[in-house]
């Protein structure tokens, strides 16, 4: 009996979510190669992948509404909210502009378009993007601004329109704060809703490796690995530019605010892997909101900055759009002067905001942009096949950028708990050693 009492409990070896997703990614590539151009298998994998993304979309808006409303209600100060909103939008615009300029600099220095023959590339069907771009371009900037205000919040929720939902939630939260104690019942209810939805999120994340395997498998099975070779240099440059932006540019910005970008990587590494594998920022939004809250940023700041960044802070997309536009111009031997490239920066700054909410936004922005610099729209048919592959990288940049933005705005507003930050970071350090 004494021997049994002294026996240590058997340690159960578990694979972390990040490793599970990487295994799913690897298996997806294998399935894609095995079932190359097998339409039945492709359809099955696409459906499974779509089901996973749908599960994520199911929980995103309830979390945004509940967390943002509670956060704003606790903040309860219109002046502070206006200050936070102003800082957030200025920060987003500055970082997006730097990202666009970085893409142009890389394109001018390494000139990827001069190393390929555009006529030897395989074209893809982009009719779905053409229709979206045509619809989006006709709406204009005023329509985009007016659509921020929802005439029917339930319609905005059903359509998944993030910005109108944020707009309503902000005013709803301020209204709850204004009525005082009578509004506490709503705050308690919405806080409970957010806790329930975060629990549901943890359940959904168990299916992430299967969803990732299906999404990657369908992509590889459709285009085949051999189709990547002619555009390999462009893909490499795109990823190198994105890595430079995350490590150097974001790293410097973090250092200015006495933050360590590597600590952020440590905390959100699983979300970075999931975002990369699914090419979907929404897939990680609930977990990013939860983690940034636990990482020391106040709930009000996190709940406002991160969902807003999903429309206004797409740094990875900005890098890709400017680099791709220059790549196509070079491929068609179209020389762009300095003034034309400055015009390109301005156009991308405007179009990226006006079309951020439409499906396939990055590709739609390119469609609306290339014609303004004299590049044939048909050129986009040659890079459409690799759009998903590059989308995986730019999604990671967008996720890291929005996470860092929440920390920086929190720091600037003195709504950043450093003690809570270090305690949460310590748990990840222990977990990394255990693995």
N, C-alpha and C positions, 0 to 999 in steps of 0.2 A: 504493500500500500504506500509505504514511504517513497519507494522508487517511482511509483506512478505519479505521486504528488510532485516529485522533482522533475518529471519529464516536461520538456518545453513543448508548447503547442507547435504543430507542424506549420511551417510558413507556406502560404499559398502563393505561388508565382503567378502574377497577373501581367498581362500586356497592356500598356497605357493606350489611351485612345489614339494618340499620335501614331504609335507603331501599328495599331490595327488599321488605321487609314492608309498608311504607307504600304502595308501588305495588300489591302484592297486595291490600291493604285497599281501595284506590280501585277497582281492577278488580272486586273482589267486590261493591262497592256497585252498580256498573254492571250486572254480571250479575244481581244481585238485582232490579233495576228491570226489566231486559229480560225476565227469566223469572218475573215476579211471578205467583204462584199456579199455576205450571207444575209439577205434581207430579213429573213425570219428571225435570226439571232439578233440582228441590229434593232429590229422593232421591239423585241422582248427586252433587250437591255435599255433601250430608250424609255420604255414604259416604266421599268423598275426605277430608273434614275429620276424620271419625272415624278413618280410617287414620293420619292424621298424629298425632292425639292418642294413638293406640295405640302408635305408634313411640316417643313420648316416655315413655309409661307403662312400656314394655318396659325402658327403661334406668334409670328413677328408682330403684327399689328396690335393684338391684345397686350403684349408686353410693352410696346411703345406707348400706347394710350395710358395704361395703368402707371407705368414708371414715370413718364413725363408729367402726367397730371399730379401725381403725388409729389414729385420733385418740385414742381412750380408752386404747388400749394404750400409746401414747407418753406420755399423761398419767400413767397408772398410779397415781393417788392418789385413794383413795375420799373423803378429806376434801375435796380440791379439787373433785371431781366433785359432791359434795353441795352445796358452796358455789355452784358454777356453776349447778346445777339450781335451787337456791333463788332466786338472783338472777334467773335467767331467768324463772321462773314469776311472781315478784313484778312484774318489769318488764312482762311481758305483761299481767297483770291490771290494772295501773295505766293502761297505754296503751289497753287495750280499754274501760275505764271512762270515760276521757276522751273516747274516740270516741263512746260511747253518749250521753254528756251533750252533746257537740257537736251530734249529730243532733237531740236534743230542743230545744236552744237555737235552732237554725236553724228548726225546725218552729214553735216558739212565736213567734219574731220575724216570720217571713215568711208563716206560715200558708197554705201552698200548697193545702190541702184546701178552703179557702173560695172558691177561684176556679174550681172545676169543678163540674159537675153529674154526680154519680156514676151517675145513671140513663141518661145519654147516652153513656156509655163502652161499648165493645164488650167482652164477657166472653170469657175463654179457659178452656179445659179444664184444671183443676188436679188431676184425679183421681190422677195419679201421685204428686203431692206429698202429697195427703191420706193415701194408703196408707202412704207413708214416714213421715209425721208420726205417724200412729197407732201404727205399729210402734215408732218411736223413743221416743215418750212412755211406752209401756208398759214399756220396759226399765228406766227409773229411773236415778238417779244412781249407786246401788250397782252395778248391772250394768255401767254405763259404766266405773267404777273397776276392777271385777273383770276386764273385758275387756282391760285394759292388759297383764295377764300372759298370754302365749300358752301354751296347753296343747300346741300343735303349731306350731312356728315355720314349717314348710313350708306349713301351712294359712294362716297369717297372711300369708306371702309371696304365695301364690297369690291370696288375697283382696285384696291390696294394702292391708292394715291397717297404717298407718304407725306408730302409737304402740306396738303390741305388737312390731313389728320393731325400733323404737328401743330398747325395753326389753331385748330379747334382745341386741342389738348392744352395748349398754353393758356388760352382764354378761360377754359373750363377750370384749370388749376387756379388761376388768379381769382375767378369767381368764388371758388371754394374757400380760398384764403380770406376773401372779403366778407363772407357771411359769418366768419368766426366759428364758434363752437357748434353751431347748427350744421356746418359742413364737415365736421369730424367723422360723421357716420359714413360719408362718401369716401373720405380719405382712408378710413379703416377698410372699407369694402375693396377699394382699388388696390390697396397694399396687399390684401389677401389674394386678389386676382393675380397680381404679379408673382407672388410666392407660388401659387398653384401653377402658373404658366412656366415658371423656371423649373418646377418639378417635372412638368410634361416635357420640357426641353431636354432634361437629363435622360428621359426615356427615349426620346426621338434620336438622341445622339448614339444610342446603342446600334441603330440601324445605319449609321454613317458609313462604315466600311463597305456594306453591301451596296449602298447608293453610289459611293465613289467608284467601286468596281464596275458597276453597270454604266455609269456616265463615261468613264474613260474607255471602257470596252467598246461602247457604241461609237465614240469618236474615232478611235484607231481603226475599227472595222470599216468605217465609212471612207476614210481618206487613205489609209495604209501608211506605213512608216516611210516607204520609198518616196512619197510625195513631199516629204520634208527636205530632202537633199538639196534641190535647187534653191530653196529659200533659207537654207541653214545659216548662212552668214547674217542675213537680216534678223532671224530669230535670235541668234547669239547676241547680236548688238542690242536688240530690244531688252533681253534679259539682263545683259551687263549694265545697261543704262538704268534699269529699274533697281538693280542691286546697288549701284552707285548712289542713287537717290535715297534709298532706305538707309544705307550705312553711313554715307558721308553727309548728305544734305540734312536728312532728318536727325542724324547723330549730332551734327553741329547745332541745330536748333534745340535739341534736347539739352546739350551741354550748356547753352546760354541760360536755360532755366534750371540748371543744376540737376538735371535728370540723366539717367544712364539708359541709352537705347538698348543695350544688351540685357538689362534687367527686364525691359518691356518684352523683348524677344522670348526670354525665359518663361514669362508668365503666359504669353499668348501663342506659344509655339504650336500647340495642338490646333488652335483656330487658324493659324497661318497655313498649316498642312491641309486642313479641311477646306479653306478658301481656295487654295491652289488646286486641290483635287476636283472640286465641284465647279470652279470658276463662278461662284455665286457668293456675293457679299452677304446676302440675306441669310445664307446658311449658318453664319457665325454671329449675326447681330445679337440674338438673345444672350449668348455666352459672353460676348464682348461687353455688353452693358453690365452684366452681372460681375464680370472680373474687374472691370475698371472701378466699379463701386467698391468692391472688396480691396482694390489696390490703393485706395486712399482718396479717390476723387468723389466729391459729394454727389448724391443721387440726382439732384437737380441739374447739375452741370453735365453729367454723363448722359442723362435722359434727353437733354436738349441737343448737345453737340454731336453725338454719334449718329442719331437718325438724320439730322440735318446734313451731316457730312456725306451721307449716302447719295445726296443729290448735288451738293455744292463742292465737295472735296474729293474729286476723282483723279488723284495725281498719277496713278498708273495709266489710266486711260489717256491723260493729257500727254504723257511721254510717248505713248504708242501712236497717237494721232499725229503729232508733229513729225515724228520719225518716219511714219508710214507715208505721209504726204510728200516729204522730201525724197524718200526712197522711190516713189512712183514718178516724181518729176525727173529724177536722175535716170531712171529706167527708160523714160521716153525722150531723154536728151533735151529736157527743158531746163534752161538755166534760170534760176530764181535770183534776182538781185537782192541786196540788203533791204531795200524798201519793200519789195514783194514779200520777203520773209517776215518783216515787221507787220505787214498787213495780215499775213498768215497767223501770227501770234494773236492779233486783235480778233480776227474772225473766230479762231478756236476758243478764245476766252468767252465770246458771246454764244456761239453755237453749242458749246459743251454745257452751258447752264440752261439754255432753252430746250435742249433735248435730253437732259439727263434722266428724265422719267420714262422715256419710251423704250420698248424692247430693242435689244441689240444697240444700245445708245452709242457706243464707241464707233461702230461701223456706220451708223446713221450719220454721226457727226462728220466722219470722213467723206461720205457721199455729198454732204452739204458744203464741204470745204474744198475738195480737190478741183471742182469745176471753176472756182474763183481764181485759181492760179494757173488755169490753162491745161490742167492734166485731164486726159480723157477719163470719163467715169468708168469706161470699160476696163481700165487698169485694175480696178478694185476686184474684178472677177478673178484675177490671178492670185490675190492674197486672201480671198475669202476662205479658202480651204484651211489656212493656218490660223484663222482668227480665233478659234476656240483655244488653240494651243497657247497663243500669246495672251489670251484673255485670262488664263490661269495665273500667269505672272502678274498681270496688272491688277487682278483682284487682290492679291497679297499686298501690293503697294497701297491700294485703297484702304484695306483693313488696318494695316499698320499706321497709315497716315491719320485715320480717324481716331484710333486709340491714343496716339500721341497728342492729337489736337485736344482731346478731353483732358489729358494730364496738364497740358500747357495752359489751357483756359482756366482749369482748376487752380493751378499755381498762381496765375495772374490775379485771380479773384480771392486768393487766400482761402480757398475751399479744397485744400489738399492736405490730408492727414498723413504726415510723414511717418509717424509711429505705426499707424495701420498699414501703410505701404511696406515698411520693413518687415513687419510681422507676416504679412501675406507672402512677401518675397521669400522669407525664410522657409515657408512650407514647400515652395517649389524647389528650393535648394536641397532640402532633405529628400524630396521625392526623386530628384535627379540622381542623388547619391545612391538611393535605394535601388534605382533601375540599373 
